[in-house]
Amino acid sequence: MKNRNLRVEILLVALLTLCIGRLWLMQLPSSFWVDEMATVFVVHHGSADPSLAVAPQVASSLYYWLPRLIDRLIGISEIGYRIPSILAMGIALWLVGLLAARLIHPAAGWFAAIVCLGLRTINYHAADARPYALGICLAAAALWFLVRWLDTATWRNGLLFAIFAALILWVHLIYWPFYAVLSVYVLARLLRKETPVTRMHAAVVFGILGLILLPALIQAIGLFHEARNHVIIPLPTPKQLVVSFQARMVLICGIAALMLHFVFRWRGESKKMAGSSLALIAGWWMCQPVGLALFSYATGYSVFVPRYLSLSLPAVGLAATVVVSYLMSKEYWKPAALALAAGVLLMKGSWTQTWPVHDDSNWRDAAHAVNQAVVNPGTPVLCLSPFIEAQWPVWRPDYKLPGFLYCHLEVYPIRGQTCLFPFTLYETPQEAEQYAESLCRTVFPASGRFIIYGGRVAATRWREWFAARPELANWSNRKLGKFDGVDAVIFEKPVGSGPMAH
């Protein structure tokens, strides 16, 4: 039996390594996406850069110390900038395993961690040069030391809980709903007398937590009045709220366990699972979606952005493990985890691609294509800002570079004469159209060609707008390649019809 368990554990380690290699590490060399390029901008220019005044929340995170360290060691590197998130998510999965072993079943740790690997969003944030993996890691650490503190009543665990819990808000201000979960869990265990921690002890620890949180809370309140300027999505629908719980993985694991339960006559082992443990897992699972949905409806400013819900993702793995625990005998936890790992590797490995990409916006190759098409420094390149804050009068044709609204131009530089355009995903501002009309009358005829460079939707809008202009009636236009969510479109005057750049 010991030899069999050892073989299963060796296979688990091997499959877990393969999953992390395929699902996380092989994404690392791919192009940065827009927000990752914002990370590079903050690292290089700091939070005091005047161009960040339009979006002060962008730089308000302790996370930037990590990529700043990487940048000092090796410079700008897609792989290097993403390493901190890989490490943070790896630690988070380990802590999820520990929590599953404590809250659900001593043998459930492997299963819970591997369920998390089956979530595409977990794998995305693991290879993302943004604060979300660090926030997930801190949340898992805070819960682990909270449980340990309530189990042992030791000051060390209580202080570690307070520190990790406080750091969550310092990493991202949008994670505020998580603190309701912590409070409810502590209150439940105190009232049910399931902890040696006294009320005075709890008051001191939460007092320390409050003191560390206070500056971040003041900052969050100060930024509230600007919320309307950063809304990028409409208010969530009930369907979107339900989908955000990512219950599909819970259902898949539950149905599979139910089928095996009847076939092998398994007997579940978690019928005596503490109600407070169930409340903790359920609260972690639902805190971000429910909290941000309620905030969005109450204020009219939607913050129901998928990446802002990331803090709750590990709880999906724990919820699936809870369901399975009521159906599966204890000796099958590791074999089940082994089968699950093989399924995750097979189904989530993006095997149609040699190297899976991190994001569906290939700015690096698009910039390279633009540079290949720019035959002289005077070729106009219309650079569309990807940030909603790029609106008149913050945006102007003479916007000073380098600046936050066009941070992608610093990470992946382009040649040619840059013509800066605002964010135009939803509508085309009058000032932008006036600027475009002036270019059609003066700059474009002299150059004989120009390039539109930006996000696909905005680039398509401007491509259609320019194609309809009478000044460009006989001009041809074509894409410079396929770059997923990014477009580079070149307009050219017919040969022999006037000045032409060669």
N, C-alpha and C positions, 0 to 999 in steps of 0.2 A: 504493500500500500504506500509506504514511504517513497519507494522508487517511482511508483506511478505518479504520485503528487509532484515529485521533483521533475519528472519529465514534462508534466503539464505546465509547471511554472517556467521551465526553460522555454517551452514553446510559447507561453504567454509573453515572456520578455522579448523573444524573437519577433513575434507578430506585432507587439506594441512598438518595437523599434522600427519595423517596416512601415507601420501606419504613420508614425511620426515623420519618418523619412519621406514617404510619398505625399502625405497630406499637408505637411508643414514645410519641411526643409526644401523640397523641390520647387516651392513657390518663390523662394527668397530672391533668385536672380532676376525676376521679372520686373517690369517697369513700375515705378511709383505711380500711385493714383493721386488725385488732386490734394486730398487732406494730408497725405504723406509728404507731398512737396511743401505744404504749409508747415509741417514739422521741421523740414530743412530750413525754411525761412526763419522760423522762431529761433532755432539753434544758432543760426549765423547772425541774426540781427538783434535778438533779445526782445523782451516784452516791451521795452521802452521805445521801440521803433515807431515813429509818428504814423506810419501807414497802418499800424495795428489799432489805432484809436477807433477805427470804424467797426472793429470786432474785438473788443478787449477780452472777451471770454476765451478766445482762441489760445492765448498764451498763458492763461491762468491755471497752470498745472505743474505739479512737481515732477511729472513724467519727463519733462524735457531735460532734466539732469542726466538721464540715461543716454539718449542719443547724442547729447553734447559731449559726453565722455567718449563715445564711439567716434564721433567726428574728429575729436582732437587726436585720436590714435591713428585713424586710417582715412579721414576725410569723408566726402560724400560717397556713400556706397549703399546700394539697395540691400545687399546682404547684411552689412554691418548695422545699418539703422534698424533692421528688423530683429536682430538677435535678442535684444532685451525682451521683446514680446514673446519670443519663443521660450526663453527661460522662465518668464513669468507664468505663461500658460502651462508649462511643464510642472512647475511647483503647484499651480492651482489644481491640476488633475491629481497629483499626489495627495493634496489636502482633501479633495473630494473623496478619494479612496478611504482616507482616515475617517472622515465624517460618516461615510456609509458603513464602515465597520463598527463605529460607535453607536450610531443612531438606528441602523436597520438590522444588520447581522454581521458578526465578526468575519465571515468569509465573503462579504459582498463588495469589498473594496475594488477588486479588479473589475468586476462587472460594471460598477457605477462609472469608473474612469473611462472604460471603453465605450460605454453609451455616449459619453460626452464627445468622443472622437467621431461618432456617427452624425454629429450635428455640423452641417456645413458652416454655420456662423462661428462656432468655436474654432474650427480650422482656419477660417478667414482671419479672425482677430489674432490668432496665434502667430501669423506671419505679417502682421500689420504694424507699420511704424507709427502707431497712434496709442493713446493712453488706455485703451479698453482692456487689453490683456492684463495690464498692471492692476487695473481696477478690479477685475475678476479675481486675480490672485490675492489682493488685499481683502476682498470680501470673504473668500474662503478661509484665509488666515484668521480674520476677525471672528468668524463663526467657530472655527476650531478652538481658539483660545477662550471664547465665550463658553463653549460646552465644557472645556477642561476646567475653567474657573468655577463654574456652577457645580461641577462634580467634586472638586477638591477644596474649594474656598481658599486657595493659596493666592497671596498678593501678587506673586510673579505672573501667574496666568491672568489675573485681573488687569494688571498694568499692560501686559502685552495685548490683551483684548482692546483696551482703551486706545492704545497707540495705533494698532492696525485699523481699528474702526474709524478713528479720526482721519487717518491718511486717505481713506476712500474719497471723502469730499474734497480733499486737497488735490487729488488726482483729477477729478471731474465733478463740477458743481451739480451736474444733472443727476447724480446718484443719491440725492437726498431721500427718496422713498425708502431706501434700504434701512434707515434708522428706525422706522416703525417696526420692522421685523425684530430687530434686536431688543427693543423695549418690550414688545409683546411676549417674546420668549422668556425673558428674565422675569417678567411679572407673572407669567403662567407658572413657572417653576417655584417662585416664591410663594404664591398663593396655594399651590398644591403641596407645598412642603417637600419638594423633590430635590432640595439642595441644602448643604450646610451653610451656604452664604446667608448672612443676616441682612436685614433691611438697611442697617447702618453701613455695612460693608458695601452693599450695592450702591447706596447713595454716594459714597466716597468715589467709587470707581466711575460712576456715571458723571459725577462732578468733574473729575479729571478729563473725561471724554468731552464734556461740554466746554471746558476751558481751552482745550486744543482745537476744538471745532469753531470757537467763537469768531476768530478772524475770517475764516472761510465763509461762515454764515453771513457776516457783515458784507463781505464782498458779493456774495450771491444776491443779497437783498439790494445792494447798490446797482447790480446789473439787471434787475428785474424790469426796470422801465424801458430797457432797450430790447426786450424780448421780441416785440413786433417787427423789429428790423432784421431779424435773423430767421424768420419762419420760412421754411423751404417746402413744406408739405401741408395739405389740408388736414382738417380735423379727422381723427380716426373714425372709421365706421365700426359698428358692432362686429362685423365679420373680420375686420383687420385686428381687432382686439383679441378675438378668439384664435385667429391664426398665430398671433404673436406668442401664444403660450407654447407653441411648437409641440403640441400634444401628439403629433403623428408618431414620433419615436416612442412615446409612452405606450401608444396603442399597438405598435408593431411588437414591442417587447412583451406586452401583456397578452396579445393574441397568441404569439409563439409559445409563451409559457403555459397558457391555458391548454393549448393542444397537447403539449408534452405532459402536462399535468394529468390529463385523462388517459394518455397512452401508457405512461409509466406509473400511474397511480402515486404521483408524488404527494408528499404532505408538507404544506407550508410551515415555516418556522417563526413567523413574525406576528402571530396573533396577539402577543402580549407587548407589542411595540408601544412605547409611551405616547400618550396623546400630545404631549409637549413636543416630542420629536416630529410627529406628523405636522403639527402646527408650524414648526420651524421650517421644514422642507416646503410646505405649501406656501408659507409666507414669502420665502426667498424666491420661489417660482413665480409668484404673482405680483410681487411688490412693484417692480419697475413698470410692467405693462399697465397695471391698474392705476398706480400712482400718477404716471405721466398722462394717461388717458383722462383721468379726473381733472388734473391740472389744465390740460388742453381745453376741455369743455368749460371749465370754470372761468378761465381767462380769455378764451377765444384765440390764444396763441398756441398753435400746435407744436408740441415738442415730441411728438410720437414718432421719432426717427428710429429705424431699426437698430442702429448701432448704439443708441442711448438705452436700449433695452438689454444690452449685452450682460449687465451685471447678474441677471437672473438665469443665464444659460446653464451653468452647472447644476442648478436645481432641477432641470429637465432630466438629467442623468440620475439624480437621486430619486425623483418621482417615479421614473421607470423602474428603478431598482426596488422601490417600495411595492409596486404592483406585482412584480415578479416574486418578491419575497413571500407573498401570501400563497403562492402556487408551487414553489420549488423546494425540494429537500436540500438540506445544507450541504451534502456531499457533492452536489452538482453545480455549485456556484462557479468553480474554476473551469470545469469543462464548458459550461454555458458561456463564460467569458471568452474562452478560446474560440468557440464557434462564432460568437458575436464579432470578435476581432477579425476573423477571416472574412465574415460578411461585410464588415465595414471597409476593409481593404479592397475587396472586390467591387463593391457598389459605389464607393466614394472616391476611388482612386483616379478618376478622369483618365481612363486608359486609352482614350482616343487621342490624347496628346502625349508627346514624349516628355515635355516639361510643363506641368500644369501652371497656369498663370494665376497671379494673386488677384488681380482685378480686371474687369472687362473694359479698361481704358488704357490703351498702350501709347502713352504720351511720348515715351522715349523713341520708339520707331517712327511715330508721326513727325516728331521734331527732326529726326534724321532725314526723312523723306522731304520735308520742307527745305532743309539745307541743301539737299541734292538738286532741288528744283530751282533754287535761287542762283541765277547765273551771274548776277552782279549785285553789289551792295545797295543799289537803288531800287531793287524789286520790292514793291509794297507787300507786306505780310500783315493781313488783318488778324490781330490776336484778340480773340473773344475771351473775356474774363469768365472763369467758371464759378465765381462767387456771387451770391445774391446781393451782397453789399455793394457791388459795382454798379451803382445807380447815380444818376445826376442829382446833386452836383459833386458828390464824392468822386464819381468817375468824371473825367474830362479827357478830351483827346490829348492834352498835354500832361496827363498824369505822370508823376515823377517815378522813374525806374531807378533801382529796383524797389518794388513795393509789393505789399501783401496781395493786392488784388490780381497781380500777375506773377505770383511766386514761381509758377511753372517755367517761366522764361529764364529764371536764374538757375534752376536745376538742370533743365535741358535747353541750353541756349539755342537761339535760331539766328541765322544771318538775314540780311535784307533790311529794308526800311520798315520798322514796326509801326503799325497803325492800331492804336488801342481802342477796342470796342467794349461796351458795357456788357453786363449779364443780360441776356435776351431770351431766356428759356420760355417765359410766359408771354411777354409782349415786347414790341420794339419801341423804345423811347423816341420821342420826337427829336430830341437833340442828337441821337445816334443817326437817325435818318438824314438829318440835315448835314451831318458830318460826312455820311456816305455819299450824299449827292454832290458835295464839293469835291470829293475824291474822283467821282465819275467824270466830272467836268475838267479836272486839271491833272491830277496825278496819274490816273490810269492810262489816259491816251498817250502821255509822254513815255510811260514805261512799257506799254504794250502787253503787259501781263501783271497779274496780282494773285495772291494766294489767301484763301480763307482758312484759318487754323483755330480749332477749338472743339468743344464738345459736339457730338453728332447732331443733337436736336437743334441747338443754336446755329451750328454751321449750315444745316439744311435750310433753316429759315432764311439766313442771309444769302445762301446760294440762290434760292428762288427769288429773293428780292432783287439781287443784282441781275439775274438772268432776264427779269422783266423790264429792266431799265432801257429806255430807247437809246441811250449813249452806247450801250453794250449789245445792241441787237444782233450784230453779226459775230459776236465773240463766242468761242467755244469754251466749254468748261468740263472738267473731269476730275475724279478723285485720284489722288496720288498713291493710293493703296488702301488696304483694309487694316484698320487699327482699332477694332472693336468699337468702344464708345467714343472714340475721337475721330475727327475727320480733318483731312487736309485737301482742299479743293483748289485747283488752279484754273484761272480764267486767262485766255490768250486771244489776242487780236489776230485775225487771219493774216498770213504772210502776204506782204505786198500791199497792205492797205494803210500803211503809215509807219511811224517809228516802231521798231520792234527790238526787244532786247535779245541779243544772241550771245 
